[in-house]
Amino acid sequence: MGEEIRKDIHVPERPVRPSSSDLWFIAYLPLSLSDGLSSPLIPLVALLLFHANAFGVTVVIAGAALSEVPFTVLWGNLSDRVRHRKYFLVASFAAGGALLVLMALTTNLSTFFVLNVLEGLATSASAPVGTMLLLETRSKRWWPRDLGLFGVISGLGTVLGLIVGVVWFAFLPGLAVGGSVAVEAMRFLLGLSGVLSLLAAGLATLWVEEPEKRITREETLQVARRTTSVVERLRRTRRRLVYILELARGTEEGIPRGEYAFLAALFVMSVGFQVFYGPFPVFLVHGAGLTEEGVFLVYLASALASTALFYHSGLVVEVTNPKGVFIGSLLIRALLLVGFLEVARVFTDPSWQLTASLAGLNAAMGITWAFLSTASTLFLLRLVRGPARGKALGWYNAIAGMGGLAGTLLGGAFYVLYGSMNTFLLAMAAVVAGALILVPIAYRPVPFQPPALPPIRAPSPRKATGSTGPP
């Protein structure tokens, strides 16, 4: 007699469909390493190889960001329509890598600028398409954890890329700031950055598989409710662009009128941040006289500090008042901007003390950003209710991007016309103005409630003794 199939035994579903596509997480490690290398290199190449002034450098920096917001929306929506996300992701990695290699070989500033704009256009697809791939190949119960893992991989790769730059320039003999050996070293590293992006494309080709299902707009709103941090990048902002996708897809429910003050404050403070960070590489090289490894070290300090404290800042913000943390972090950051001027005034000659002081100040800037990003996002999440959250967070990223772009160009022009002191004072004034706009916004604290876990199914009474139910 054949063995009867037991239909009463519950076999738990796998949290992830059996697929090698889970390995594509690792493809983002060489991509973020490439990002860490290219972020300081692109302004340095414009400054030291093509001898651009502060405004020219900021124009190059802003070039990649110019098309970021509209093209992240475009690529995300196109991947929805074409339904081949893998091709978009691989093409983004490969095109970005090829353009970085071409940037390392170019011989004039105008071509360098155009290639940088195209590189920003190409790489803008990786954030929304990668986010949607993650959501569509992973179980909902793992979404917050996996988004956090993406942030860890991105932060780790960026830090490793900056470490490579520090070691490369520190131990390569015969380097002088702007010398021929240094210029060729920068070209080589920029080409290496492109090769790393091409490596990421190869890994994605091998490991990414098309998802078997598509998620709905309502499901993506769950990510908006659970995710509370945004990563700051000095050259480009690969944020969690499911928010921007929500802005593009839209919702009939509008943002409450009172929350427009929050978005106005966000724009003003974003302008202030980039008025400082736009000409920042020029200040480090020409104003402070740092070497190439010194510039990488200053960037590395901020990346290490913010990456190390993102998780802990989230815990602090959850148990305190996000509005208070937000305003306090803005005011501390405004004071730090004055600190950069004081350090440059005290240490008039390049020295290790000057480099260490600037690195320490930029590390403190990274710490403030860890608290700023979590507090600002959670503040907005608790101000806006229901389905409008996705739209509000979409506007959050769009307005921050527009403010950063305007601030970058304004900072470069102001630096050329009025020097570093007046530029940094303008940045400080904008940051303080953003904090003051936030003060009148009414905020009612809401206790944090983590998302409910799925109920545990009780074992069937017909099961054999000693059997256990699903975990």
C-alpha positions as a Markdown table, in Angstrom:
| # | Residue | x | y | z |
|---|---|---|---|---|
| 1 | Met | 0.0 | 0.0 | 0.0 |
| 2 | Gly | 1.4 | 3.4 | -1.0 |
| 3 | Glu | 2.4 | 5.9 | 1.6 |
| 4 | Glu | -0.4 | 8.5 | 2.2 |
| 5 | Ile | 0.7 | 12.1 | 1.6 |
| 6 | Arg | 0.2 | 14.1 | 4.8 |
| 7 | Lys | -1.7 | 17.3 | 3.9 |
| 8 | Asp | -2.0 | 18.5 | 7.4 |
| 9 | Ile | 1.7 | 19.2 | 7.8 |
| 10 | His | 2.6 | 22.9 | 7.3 |
| 11 | Val | 5.8 | 23.4 | 5.3 |
| 12 | Pro | 7.0 | 27.0 | 5.9 |
| 13 | Glu | 7.6 | 29.1 | 2.8 |
| 14 | Arg | 11.2 | 30.1 | 2.1 |
| 15 | Pro | 11.7 | 33.8 | 3.1 |
| 16 | Val | 13.6 | 34.2 | -0.2 |
| 17 | Arg | 12.9 | 32.4 | -3.4 |
| 18 | Pro | 15.7 | 29.9 | -4.3 |
| 19 | Ser | 17.9 | 31.9 | -6.6 |
| 20 | Ser | 21.5 | 32.9 | -7.1 |
| 21 | Ser | 20.2 | 36.5 | -7.5 |
| 22 | Asp | 20.8 | 37.1 | -3.8 |
| 23 | Leu | 24.5 | 37.3 | -4.6 |
| 24 | Trp | 24.0 | 40.5 | -6.5 |
| 25 | Phe | 24.1 | 42.4 | -3.2 |
| 26 | Ile | 27.9 | 42.0 | -3.5 |
| 27 | Ala | 27.9 | 43.7 | -6.9 |
| 28 | Tyr | 27.3 | 47.0 | -5.0 |
| 29 | Leu | 30.6 | 46.7 | -3.1 |
| 30 | Pro | 32.9 | 47.4 | -6.0 |
| 31 | Leu | 30.4 | 50.0 | -7.2 |
| 32 | Ser | 30.5 | 51.9 | -3.9 |
| 33 | Leu | 34.3 | 51.5 | -3.8 |
| 34 | Ser | 34.4 | 53.1 | -7.2 |
| 35 | Asp | 32.3 | 55.9 | -5.8 |
| 36 | Gly | 34.6 | 56.4 | -2.9 |
| 37 | Leu | 37.6 | 56.8 | -5.3 |
| 38 | Ser | 35.9 | 59.1 | -7.8 |
| 39 | Ser | 34.2 | 61.5 | -5.4 |
| 40 | Pro | 37.4 | 63.4 | -4.4 |
| 41 | Leu | 39.2 | 62.6 | -7.7 |
| 42 | Ile | 36.8 | 64.3 | -10.1 |
| 43 | Pro | 37.1 | 67.8 | -8.5 |
| 44 | Leu | 40.9 | 67.2 | -8.0 |
| 45 | Val | 41.4 | 66.4 | -11.7 |
| 46 | Ala | 39.4 | 69.4 | -12.7 |
| 47 | Leu | 41.4 | 71.6 | -10.3 |
| 48 | Leu | 45.0 | 70.3 | -10.8 |
| 49 | Leu | 45.0 | 68.8 | -14.3 |
| 50 | Phe | 42.7 | 71.3 | -16.1 |
| 51 | His | 43.5 | 74.3 | -13.8 |
| 52 | Ala | 39.8 | 75.2 | -13.3 |
| 53 | Asn | 39.0 | 77.9 | -10.8 |
| 54 | Ala | 36.5 | 77.4 | -7.9 |
| 55 | Phe | 33.5 | 78.1 | -10.0 |
| 56 | Gly | 34.7 | 75.7 | -12.8 |
| 57 | Val | 35.2 | 72.9 | -10.2 |
| 58 | Thr | 31.7 | 73.4 | -8.8 |
| 59 | Val | 30.2 | 73.4 | -12.3 |
| 60 | Val | 31.9 | 70.0 | -12.8 |
| 61 | Ile | 30.6 | 68.7 | -9.5 |
| 62 | Ala | 27.1 | 70.0 | -10.2 |
| 63 | Gly | 27.1 | 68.5 | -13.7 |
| 64 | Ala | 26.5 | 64.9 | -12.6 |
| 65 | Ala | 23.8 | 66.0 | -10.1 |
| 66 | Leu | 22.0 | 68.1 | -12.8 |
| 67 | Ser | 20.2 | 65.2 | -14.3 |
| 68 | Glu | 20.0 | 63.0 | -11.2 |
| 69 | Val | 16.4 | 63.6 | -10.0 |
| 70 | Pro | 14.6 | 63.6 | -13.3 |
| 71 | Phe | 16.6 | 60.6 | -14.6 |
| 72 | Thr | 16.2 | 58.5 | -11.5 |
| 73 | Val | 12.4 | 58.9 | -12.0 |
| 74 | Leu | 12.7 | 58.2 | -15.7 |
| 75 | Trp | 14.9 | 55.1 | -15.3 |
| 76 | Gly | 12.7 | 53.7 | -12.5 |
| 77 | Asn | 9.5 | 54.2 | -14.5 |
| 78 | Leu | 11.1 | 52.8 | -17.7 |
| 79 | Ser | 12.1 | 49.6 | -15.9 |
| 80 | Asp | 8.5 | 49.3 | -14.7 |
| 81 | Arg | 7.3 | 49.5 | -18.3 |
| 82 | Val | 9.9 | 47.4 | -20.0 |
| 83 | Arg | 9.9 | 44.8 | -17.1 |
| 84 | His | 13.6 | 43.9 | -17.5 |
| 85 | Arg | 15.2 | 45.4 | -14.5 |
| 86 | Lys | 18.5 | 43.4 | -14.8 |
| 87 | Tyr | 19.3 | 45.0 | -18.2 |
| 88 | Phe | 18.9 | 48.5 | -16.7 |
| 89 | Leu | 21.1 | 47.7 | -13.7 |
| 90 | Val | 23.9 | 46.1 | -15.7 |
| 91 | Ala | 23.8 | 48.9 | -18.3 |
| 92 | Ser | 24.0 | 51.5 | -15.6 |
| 93 | Phe | 27.1 | 49.9 | -14.0 |
| 94 | Ala | 28.8 | 49.3 | -17.3 |
| 95 | Ala | 28.1 | 52.7 | -18.9 |
| 96 | Gly | 29.2 | 54.5 | -15.7 |
| 97 | Gly | 32.4 | 52.5 | -15.6 |
| 98 | Ala | 33.2 | 53.1 | -19.3 |
| 99 | Leu | 32.6 | 56.8 | -18.9 |
| 100 | Leu | 34.9 | 57.0 | -15.9 |
| 101 | Val | 37.6 | 55.4 | -18.0 |
| 102 | Leu | 37.1 | 57.9 | -20.7 |
| 103 | Met | 37.2 | 60.7 | -18.2 |
| 104 | Ala | 40.6 | 59.4 | -17.1 |
| 105 | Leu | 41.9 | 59.6 | -20.7 |
| 106 | Thr | 40.4 | 63.0 | -21.8 |
| 107 | Thr | 42.7 | 66.0 | -22.3 |
| 108 | Asn | 40.4 | 69.0 | -22.0 |
| 109 | Leu | 37.9 | 70.4 | -19.4 |
| 110 | Ser | 34.9 | 70.7 | -21.7 |
| 111 | Thr | 35.0 | 67.0 | -22.7 |
| 112 | Phe | 35.6 | 66.1 | -19.0 |
| 113 | Phe | 32.5 | 68.0 | -18.0 |
| 114 | Val | 30.3 | 66.4 | -20.7 |
| 115 | Leu | 31.5 | 62.9 | -19.8 |
| 116 | Asn | 30.8 | 63.6 | -16.1 |
| 117 | Val | 27.3 | 64.7 | -16.9 |
| 118 | Leu | 26.7 | 61.5 | -18.9 |
| 119 | Glu | 28.2 | 59.4 | -16.2 |
| 120 | Gly | 25.8 | 60.9 | -13.7 |
| 121 | Leu | 22.9 | 60.3 | -16.1 |
| 122 | Ala | 24.0 | 56.6 | -16.5 |
| 123 | Thr | 24.6 | 55.8 | -12.9 |
| 124 | Ser | 21.3 | 57.4 | -11.8 |
| 125 | Ala | 19.5 | 54.2 | -12.9 |
| 126 | Ser | 21.3 | 52.0 | -10.4 |
| 127 | Ala | 19.6 | 53.4 | -7.3 |
| 128 | Pro | 15.8 | 53.1 | -8.2 |
| 129 | Val | 16.3 | 49.9 | -10.2 |
| 130 | Gly | 18.4 | 48.3 | -7.6 |
| 131 | Thr | 15.9 | 49.2 | -4.9 |
| 132 | Met | 13.0 | 47.7 | -6.8 |
| 133 | Leu | 15.0 | 44.5 | -7.6 |
| 134 | Leu | 15.7 | 44.1 | -3.8 |
| 135 | Leu | 12.0 | 44.6 | -3.0 |
| 136 | Glu | 10.9 | 42.1 | -5.7 |
| 137 | Thr | 13.3 | 39.3 | -4.9 |
| 138 | Arg | 13.1 | 39.4 | -1.1 |
| 139 | Ser | 10.4 | 38.6 | 1.3 |
| 140 | Lys | 8.6 | 41.7 | 2.9 |
| 141 | Arg | 9.7 | 40.6 | 6.4 |
| 142 | Trp | 13.4 | 41.2 | 5.3 |
| 143 | Trp | 12.9 | 44.5 | 3.6 |
| 144 | Pro | 14.1 | 46.8 | 6.4 |
| 145 | Arg | 17.1 | 44.5 | 7.2 |
| 146 | Asp | 18.1 | 44.2 | 3.6 |
| 147 | Leu | 17.9 | 48.0 | 3.0 |
| 148 | Gly | 20.1 | 48.4 | 6.0 |
| 149 | Leu | 22.5 | 45.9 | 4.6 |
| 150 | Phe | 22.6 | 47.9 | 1.3 |
| 151 | Gly | 23.5 | 50.9 | 3.4 |
| 152 | Val | 26.3 | 49.0 | 5.2 |
| 153 | Ile | 27.7 | 47.8 | 1.8 |
| 154 | Ser | 27.6 | 51.2 | 0.3 |
| 155 | Gly | 29.3 | 52.9 | 3.4 |
| 156 | Leu | 31.9 | 50.2 | 3.6 |
| 157 | Gly | 32.8 | 50.4 | -0.1 |
| 158 | Thr | 33.0 | 54.2 | 0.1 |
| 159 | Val | 35.3 | 54.0 | 3.1 |
| 160 | Leu | 37.5 | 51.4 | 1.4 |
| 161 | Gly | 37.7 | 53.6 | -1.8 |
| 162 | Leu | 38.9 | 56.6 | 0.2 |
| 163 | Ile | 41.4 | 54.4 | 2.1 |
| 164 | Val | 42.9 | 53.3 | -1.3 |
| 165 | Gly | 43.3 | 56.9 | -2.3 |
| 166 | Val | 45.0 | 57.8 | 1.0 |
| 167 | Val | 47.4 | 54.9 | 0.7 |
| 168 | Trp | 48.1 | 55.4 | -3.0 |
| 169 | Phe | 49.1 | 59.0 | -2.6 |
| 170 | Ala | 50.9 | 58.6 | 0.7 |
| 171 | Phe | 53.2 | 55.8 | -0.5 |
| 172 | Leu | 53.8 | 56.7 | -4.1 |
| 173 | Pro | 57.2 | 58.4 | -4.2 |
| 174 | Gly | 57.9 | 61.6 | -5.9 |
| 175 | Leu | 54.5 | 63.2 | -5.7 |
| 176 | Ala | 54.0 | 66.9 | -5.5 |
| 177 | Val | 50.6 | 68.7 | -5.4 |
| 178 | Gly | 49.7 | 69.2 | -9.1 |
| 179 | Gly | 53.0 | 67.7 | -10.3 |
| 180 | Ser | 53.1 | 65.4 | -13.4 |
| 181 | Val | 53.5 | 62.2 | -11.3 |
| 182 | Ala | 50.5 | 63.2 | -9.2 |
| 183 | Val | 48.4 | 64.0 | -12.3 |
| 184 | Glu | 49.2 | 60.6 | -13.8 |
| 185 | Ala | 48.4 | 59.0 | -10.4 |
| 186 | Met | 45.0 | 60.7 | -10.4 |
| 187 | Arg | 44.3 | 59.6 | -14.0 |
| 188 | Phe | 45.2 | 56.0 | -13.0 |
| 189 | Leu | 42.9 | 56.0 | -10.0 |
| 190 | Leu | 40.1 | 57.5 | -12.0 |
| 191 | Gly | 40.5 | 54.7 | -14.5 |
| 192 | Leu | 40.6 | 52.2 | -11.7 |
| 193 | Ser | 37.3 | 53.6 | -10.4 |
| 194 | Gly | 35.8 | 52.9 | -13.9 |
| 195 | Val | 37.2 | 49.3 | -13.9 |
| 196 | Leu | 35.6 | 48.7 | -10.5 |
| 197 | Ser | 32.3 | 49.8 | -11.9 |
| 198 | Leu | 32.7 | 47.5 | -14.9 |
| 199 | Leu | 33.5 | 44.7 | -12.4 |
| 200 | Ala | 30.2 | 45.5 | -10.7 |
| 201 | Ala | 28.5 | 45.2 | -14.1 |
| 202 | Gly | 30.1 | 41.7 | -14.6 |
| 203 | Leu | 29.0 | 40.5 | -11.2 |
| 204 | Ala | 25.5 | 41.8 | -11.8 |
| 205 | Thr | 25.4 | 40.0 | -15.2 |
| 206 | Leu | 26.3 | 36.7 | -13.5 |
| 207 | Trp | 24.1 | 36.9 | -10.4 |
| 208 | Val | 21.1 | 39.1 | -11.1 |
| 209 | Glu | 17.9 | 37.4 | -12.2 |
| 210 | Glu | 14.7 | 39.0 | -13.2 |
| 211 | Pro | 12.1 | 39.0 | -10.4 |
| 212 | Glu | 9.1 | 36.7 | -10.7 |
| 213 | Lys | 6.6 | 39.3 | -9.5 |
| 214 | Arg | 6.2 | 43.0 | -9.4 |
| 215 | Ile | 5.3 | 44.9 | -6.2 |
| 216 | Thr | 2.6 | 47.5 | -6.1 |
| 217 | Arg | 2.7 | 51.1 | -5.1 |
| 218 | Glu | 0.9 | 50.3 | -1.8 |
| 219 | Glu | 3.7 | 47.8 | -1.0 |
| 220 | Thr | 6.4 | 50.3 | -1.6 |
| 221 | Leu | 4.8 | 52.6 | 0.9 |
| 222 | Gln | 5.7 | 50.1 | 3.6 |
| 223 | Val | 9.3 | 50.9 | 2.9 |
| 224 | Ala | 8.6 | 54.6 | 3.3 |
| 225 | Arg | 7.1 | 53.9 | 6.7 |
| 226 | Arg | 9.9 | 51.7 | 7.9 |
| 227 | Thr | 13.0 | 53.4 | 6.6 |
| 228 | Thr | 14.3 | 56.5 | 8.4 |
| 229 | Ser | 17.7 | 57.4 | 7.1 |
| 230 | Val | 19.2 | 59.0 | 4.0 |
| 231 | Val | 22.9 | 58.8 | 3.1 |
| 232 | Glu | 24.7 | 62.0 | 2.3 |
| 233 | Arg | 27.1 | 61.9 | -0.7 |
| 234 | Leu | 29.4 | 64.8 | -1.6 |
| 235 | Arg | 29.3 | 64.2 | -5.4 |
| 236 | Arg | 26.1 | 62.3 | -5.9 |
| 237 | Thr | 23.3 | 61.1 | -3.7 |
| 238 | Arg | 22.2 | 57.5 | -4.2 |
| 239 | Arg | 19.4 | 57.7 | -1.7 |
| 240 | Arg | 16.7 | 55.2 | -1.2 |
| 241 | Leu | 14.9 | 56.3 | -4.3 |
| 242 | Val | 11.8 | 54.3 | -3.7 |
| 243 | Tyr | 10.7 | 57.7 | -2.3 |
| 244 | Ile | 11.3 | 59.4 | -5.6 |
| 245 | Leu | 9.5 | 56.6 | -7.4 |
| 246 | Glu | 6.5 | 57.4 | -5.2 |
| 247 | Leu | 6.7 | 61.0 | -6.2 |
| 248 | Ala | 6.7 | 60.0 | -9.9 |
| 249 | Arg | 3.8 | 57.6 | -9.5 |
| 250 | Gly | 1.9 | 60.1 | -7.4 |
| 251 | Thr | -1.0 | 59.9 | -5.0 |
| 252 | Glu | -4.2 | 61.9 | -4.9 |
| 253 | Glu | -3.7 | 62.7 | -1.2 |
| 254 | Gly | -1.7 | 66.0 | -0.9 |
| 255 | Ile | 0.8 | 67.0 | 1.7 |
| 256 | Pro | -0.6 | 68.9 | 4.7 |
| 257 | Arg | -0.2 | 72.7 | 4.2 |
| 258 | Gly | 1.8 | 73.1 | 7.4 |
| 259 | Glu | 4.5 | 70.7 | 6.2 |
| 260 | Tyr | 5.6 | 73.0 | 3.4 |
| 261 | Ala | 7.6 | 75.0 | 6.0 |
| 262 | Phe | 9.6 | 71.8 | 6.6 |
| 263 | Leu | 10.4 | 71.5 | 2.9 |
| 264 | Ala | 11.3 | 75.2 | 2.7 |
| 265 | Ala | 13.8 | 74.7 | 5.6 |
| 266 | Leu | 15.1 | 71.7 | 3.8 |
| 267 | Phe | 15.8 | 73.7 | 0.7 |
| 268 | Val | 17.5 | 76.5 | 2.6 |
| 269 | Met | 19.8 | 74.2 | 4.6 |
| 270 | Ser | 20.7 | 72.1 | 1.6 |
| 271 | Val | 21.8 | 75.3 | -0.2 |
| 272 | Gly | 23.9 | 76.1 | 2.9 |
| 273 | Phe | 25.5 | 72.7 | 3.0 |
| 274 | Gln | 26.6 | 72.8 | -0.6 |
| 275 | Val | 27.7 | 76.4 | -0.6 |
| 276 | Phe | 30.3 | 75.0 | 1.8 |
| 277 | Tyr | 31.0 | 71.6 | 0.2 |
| 278 | Gly | 30.9 | 72.8 | -3.5 |
| 279 | Pro | 34.2 | 74.7 | -3.3 |
| 280 | Phe | 35.5 | 72.6 | -0.4 |
| 281 | Pro | 38.1 | 70.7 | -2.5 |
| 282 | Val | 39.4 | 74.0 | -3.8 |
| 283 | Phe | 39.7 | 75.3 | -0.2 |
| 284 | Leu | 41.6 | 72.1 | 0.8 |
| 285 | Val | 44.1 | 72.4 | -2.0 |
| 286 | His | 44.6 | 76.1 | -2.6 |
| 287 | Gly | 43.4 | 77.5 | 0.7 |
| 288 | Ala | 44.9 | 75.0 | 3.2 |
| 289 | Gly | 47.6 | 73.6 | 0.9 |
| 290 | Leu | 46.8 | 70.0 | 1.5 |
| 291 | Thr | 48.4 | 67.2 | -0.5 |
| 292 | Glu | 46.3 | 64.7 | -2.5 |
| 293 | Glu | 46.4 | 62.1 | 0.3 |
| 294 | Gly | 45.4 | 64.9 | 2.8 |
| 295 | Val | 42.3 | 65.6 | 0.7 |
| 296 | Phe | 41.4 | 61.9 | 0.7 |
| 297 | Leu | 42.0 | 61.7 | 4.4 |
| 298 | Val | 39.7 | 64.7 | 5.1 |
| 299 | Tyr | 37.0 | 63.0 | 3.0 |
| 300 | Leu | 37.6 | 59.7 | 4.7 |
| 301 | Ala | 37.1 | 61.1 | 8.2 |
| 302 | Ser | 33.6 | 62.2 | 7.4 |
| 303 | Ala | 32.7 | 58.9 | 5.7 |
| 304 | Leu | 34.0 | 56.9 | 8.6 |
| 305 | Ala | 32.2 | 59.0 | 11.2 |
| 306 | Ser | 28.8 | 59.1 | 9.5 |
| 307 | Thr | 28.9 | 55.4 | 8.5 |
| 308 | Ala | 29.8 | 54.3 | 12.1 |
| 309 | Leu | 27.1 | 56.4 | 13.7 |
| 310 | Phe | 24.1 | 56.0 | 11.4 |
| 311 | Tyr | 22.7 | 53.0 | 13.3 |
| 312 | His | 23.2 | 54.6 | 16.7 |
| 313 | Ser | 21.8 | 57.9 | 15.6 |
| 314 | Gly | 18.6 | 56.2 | 14.6 |
| 315 | Leu | 18.3 | 54.7 | 18.1 |
| 316 | Val | 18.9 | 58.1 | 19.7 |
| 317 | Val | 16.3 | 59.8 | 17.5 |
| 318 | Glu | 13.7 | 57.1 | 18.1 |
| 319 | Val | 13.7 | 57.7 | 21.9 |
| 320 | Thr | 14.0 | 61.5 | 21.8 |
| 321 | Asn | 12.4 | 64.4 | 19.9 |
| 322 | Pro | 13.4 | 64.3 | 16.2 |
| 323 | Lys | 12.7 | 68.0 | 15.9 |
| 324 | Gly | 15.0 | 68.9 | 18.7 |
| 325 | Val | 17.8 | 66.6 | 17.4 |
| 326 | Phe | 17.3 | 68.1 | 13.9 |
| 327 | Ile | 17.6 | 71.7 | 15.0 |
| 328 | Gly | 20.4 | 71.0 | 17.4 |
| 329 | Ser | 22.4 | 69.2 | 14.7 |
| 330 | Leu | 22.0 | 72.1 | 12.3 |
| 331 | Leu | 23.3 | 74.6 | 14.8 |
| 332 | Ile | 26.3 | 72.5 | 15.7 |
| 333 | Arg | 27.1 | 72.1 | 12.0 |
| 334 | Ala | 26.8 | 75.9 | 11.5 |
| 335 | Leu | 29.4 | 76.3 | 14.3 |
| 336 | Leu | 31.7 | 73.7 | 12.7 |
| 337 | Leu | 31.7 | 75.8 | 9.5 |
| 338 | Val | 33.3 | 78.7 | 11.4 |
| 339 | Gly | 35.8 | 76.1 | 12.8 |
| 340 | Phe | 37.2 | 75.5 | 9.3 |
| 341 | Leu | 38.0 | 79.1 | 9.0 |
| 342 | Glu | 39.7 | 79.3 | 12.4 |
| 343 | Val | 41.8 | 76.2 | 11.6 |
| 344 | Ala | 43.0 | 77.8 | 8.3 |
| 345 | Arg | 43.8 | 81.0 | 10.2 |
| 346 | Val | 45.8 | 79.4 | 13.0 |
| 347 | Phe | 47.8 | 77.0 | 10.8 |
| 348 | Thr | 49.0 | 79.2 | 8.0 |
| 349 | Asp | 51.5 | 76.7 | 6.7 |
| 350 | Pro | 50.7 | 73.1 | 5.5 |
| 351 | Ser | 51.4 | 70.6 | 8.3 |
| 352 | Trp | 50.2 | 67.4 | 9.7 |
| 353 | Gln | 48.4 | 69.4 | 12.5 |
| 354 | Leu | 46.5 | 71.3 | 9.8 |
| 355 | Thr | 45.5 | 68.1 | 8.0 |
| 356 | Ala | 44.5 | 66.4 | 11.3 |
| 357 | Ser | 42.5 | 69.4 | 12.4 |
| 358 | Leu | 40.6 | 69.6 | 9.1 |
| 359 | Ala | 40.0 | 65.8 | 9.2 |
| 360 | Gly | 38.7 | 66.1 | 12.7 |
| 361 | Leu | 36.3 | 68.9 | 11.8 |
| 362 | Asn | 35.0 | 67.0 | 8.8 |
| 363 | Ala | 34.5 | 63.9 | 11.0 |
| 364 | Ala | 32.4 | 66.1 | 13.2 |
| 365 | Met | 30.4 | 67.2 | 10.1 |
| 366 | Gly | 29.9 | 63.5 | 9.4 |
| 367 | Ile | 28.6 | 62.9 | 12.9 |
| 368 | Thr | 26.1 | 65.8 | 12.6 |
| 369 | Trp | 24.9 | 64.4 | 9.3 |
| 370 | Ala | 24.3 | 60.9 | 10.8 |
| 371 | Phe | 21.9 | 62.6 | 13.2 |
| 372 | Leu | 20.5 | 65.1 | 10.7 |
| 373 | Ser | 19.5 | 62.5 | 8.2 |
| 374 | Thr | 17.7 | 60.2 | 10.6 |
| 375 | Ala | 16.1 | 63.1 | 12.6 |
| 376 | Ser | 14.9 | 65.0 | 9.5 |
| 377 | Thr | 13.4 | 61.9 | 7.8 |
| 378 | Leu | 11.6 | 60.7 | 11.0 |
| 379 | Phe | 10.4 | 64.3 | 11.7 |
| 380 | Leu | 8.8 | 64.4 | 8.3 |
| 381 | Leu | 7.4 | 60.8 | 8.7 |
| 382 | Arg | 5.6 | 61.9 | 11.9 |
| 383 | Leu | 4.3 | 65.2 | 10.4 |
| 384 | Val | 2.7 | 63.5 | 7.4 |
| 385 | Arg | 0.2 | 60.7 | 7.8 |
| 386 | Gly | -1.1 | 57.9 | 5.6 |
| 387 | Pro | -0.5 | 57.5 | 1.9 |
| 388 | Ala | 0.9 | 61.1 | 1.6 |
| 389 | Arg | 4.1 | 59.9 | 3.3 |
| 390 | Gly | 5.5 | 58.5 | 0.1 |
| 391 | Lys | 4.8 | 61.7 | -1.8 |
| 392 | Ala | 6.3 | 63.8 | 1.0 |
| 393 | Leu | 9.4 | 61.7 | 1.1 |
| 394 | Gly | 9.7 | 62.0 | -2.7 |
| 395 | Trp | 9.6 | 65.8 | -2.4 |
| 396 | Tyr | 12.1 | 65.5 | 0.4 |
| 397 | Asn | 14.7 | 64.0 | -1.9 |
| 398 | Ala | 13.8 | 66.2 | -4.9 |
| 399 | Ile | 14.0 | 69.5 | -2.9 |
| 400 | Ala | 17.2 | 68.4 | -1.2 |
| 401 | Gly | 18.7 | 67.6 | -4.6 |
| 402 | Met | 17.6 | 71.0 | -6.1 |
| 403 | Gly | 18.9 | 72.9 | -3.1 |
| 404 | Gly | 22.2 | 71.0 | -3.2 |
| 405 | Leu | 22.6 | 71.9 | -6.9 |
| 406 | Ala | 21.8 | 75.5 | -6.4 |
| 407 | Gly | 24.2 | 75.7 | -3.4 |
| 408 | Thr | 27.0 | 74.1 | -5.3 |
| 409 | Leu | 26.9 | 76.7 | -8.1 |
| 410 | Leu | 26.3 | 79.6 | -5.7 |
| 411 | Gly | 29.2 | 78.4 | -3.5 |
| 412 | Gly | 31.6 | 78.3 | -6.4 |
| 413 | Ala | 30.7 | 81.7 | -7.7 |
| 414 | Phe | 30.8 | 83.2 | -4.2 |
| 415 | Tyr | 34.3 | 81.6 | -3.5 |
| 416 | Val | 35.7 | 83.2 | -6.7 |
| 417 | Leu | 34.3 | 86.6 | -6.0 |
| 418 | Tyr | 34.6 | 87.0 | -2.2 |
| 419 | Gly | 37.0 | 84.2 | -1.0 |
| 420 | Ser | 36.6 | 81.4 | 1.5 |
| 421 | Met | 35.7 | 83.4 | 4.6 |
| 422 | Asn | 32.7 | 85.1 | 3.1 |
| 423 | Thr | 31.6 | 81.8 | 1.4 |
| 424 | Phe | 31.7 | 79.8 | 4.6 |
| 425 | Leu | 29.9 | 82.6 | 6.5 |
| 426 | Leu | 27.2 | 82.5 | 3.8 |
| 427 | Ala | 26.9 | 78.8 | 4.3 |
| 428 | Met | 26.6 | 79.2 | 8.0 |
| 429 | Ala | 23.9 | 81.8 | 7.7 |
| 430 | Ala | 21.9 | 79.6 | 5.4 |
| 431 | Val | 22.1 | 76.6 | 7.8 |
| 432 | Val | 21.0 | 78.8 | 10.7 |
| 433 | Ala | 18.1 | 80.2 | 8.6 |
| 434 | Gly | 17.0 | 76.6 | 7.9 |
| 435 | Ala | 17.0 | 75.8 | 11.6 |
| 436 | Leu | 15.0 | 79.0 | 12.4 |
| 437 | Ile | 12.3 | 78.1 | 9.8 |
| 438 | Leu | 11.8 | 74.8 | 11.6 |
| 439 | Val | 11.2 | 76.3 | 15.0 |
| 440 | Pro | 7.6 | 77.4 | 14.6 |
| 441 | Ile | 6.5 | 74.0 | 13.1 |
| 442 | Ala | 4.1 | 72.3 | 15.6 |
| 443 | Tyr | 5.3 | 68.8 | 16.4 |
| 444 | Arg | 3.3 | 66.2 | 18.5 |
| 445 | Pro | 5.5 | 63.3 | 19.5 |
| 446 | Val | 4.3 | 59.9 | 18.6 |
| 447 | Pro | 5.7 | 56.9 | 20.4 |
| 448 | Phe | 7.6 | 54.7 | 17.9 |
| 449 | Gln | 5.9 | 51.4 | 17.2 |
| 450 | Pro | 7.9 | 48.8 | 15.2 |
| 451 | Pro | 6.0 | 47.0 | 12.4 |
| 452 | Ala | 4.0 | 44.1 | 13.6 |
| 453 | Leu | 5.4 | 40.6 | 13.0 |
| 454 | Pro | 3.3 | 38.0 | 11.2 |
| 455 | Pro | 1.3 | 35.8 | 13.7 |
| 456 | Ile | 2.8 | 32.5 | 14.7 |
| 457 | Arg | 0.6 | 29.6 | 13.5 |
| 458 | Ala | -0.4 | 27.1 | 16.1 |
| 459 | Pro | 0.5 | 23.5 | 15.3 |
| 460 | Ser | -2.3 | 21.3 | 14.0 |
| 461 | Pro | -3.8 | 19.0 | 16.7 |
| 462 | Arg | -3.5 | 16.1 | 14.1 |
| 463 | Lys | 0.3 | 16.4 | 14.0 |
| 464 | Ala | 2.4 | 13.6 | 15.4 |
| 465 | Thr | 3.8 | 13.9 | 18.9 |
| 466 | Gly | 7.1 | 15.8 | 19.0 |
| 467 | Ser | 6.5 | 17.6 | 15.7 |
| 468 | Thr | 7.1 | 21.3 | 15.7 |
| 469 | Gly | 5.3 | 24.1 | 13.9 |
| 470 | Pro | 6.9 | 26.7 | 11.6 |
| 471 | Pro | 9.3 | 29.2 | 13.2 |
